[in-house]
Amino acid sequence: MPRLIPVAGQKGGVGKTTTAMSLAAVTARSSRVLLVDVDPQQSATWWAERADEDLPFDFTNETDPGNLTRLRELPYDVIFIDTPGSLEGRDVLAAVLDAADFAILPTEPSPLSIAPLMRTISDVVRPRGVEYRVLLNKVDPRVPQDATDAEALLDGSGVDRFQTVVRNYKIHAMSPLEGKVVTQYSDSRIAAKAVDDYQRVALEMFAIWAHRSPVTVGAR
């Protein structure tokens, strides 16, 4: 039975779709992966169409979250779900979290991004008892103190987070237009760092699941 993993947040611009697409790509190296787009903006769908069926994982867009429970009948190990990135999509997000096994909540390290993240956790995530991790995303590699300060803020608030942070590289911004995901970037030093960030996040995710459950994810 697959694990349903929404990538969620009620603030736009935090890199939710990039996170979903990138984690699906690195996870697909060892697991059967499906990505589902339930965001009415359909950003992941537009990206997937640019890829012209060249994605390393399967993809579908499904705007009715009521159908999500049927996803467990599909032959995948992990199903990532790209969710609405605004307050208007709260009902959709709530329905997705009701069906979820684990949630990933990306945020930029700025206080203005972390404040709405805290509201999402307290109002939508924690009431459903869904295990989650916050992912510090779009971190400027030239200013590591931003991530350090954000980590202290999250830790002081009792928020669960990934130890890995995802650094902000221009190559990520260009990838939707080119129809590529992180594992398809041209070979370069920056591309290797970009892949490594998401690979580390995926390994943390698997380690959390292994600690919580004897189920092994990724066996083909």
Secondary structure, 3 states (H helix, E strand, C coil): CCEEEEECCCCCCCCHHHHHHHHHHHHCCCCCEEEEECCCCCHHHHHHHHHCCCCCCEEEECCCHHHHHHHHHCCCCEEEEECCCCHHHHHHHHHHHHHCCCEEEEECCCHHHHHHHHHHHHHHHHHHCCCEEEEECCECCCCHHHHHHHHHHHHHCCCCECCCCCECCHHHHHHHHHCCCHHHCCCCHHHHHHHHHHHHHHHHHHHHHHHHCCCCCCCC
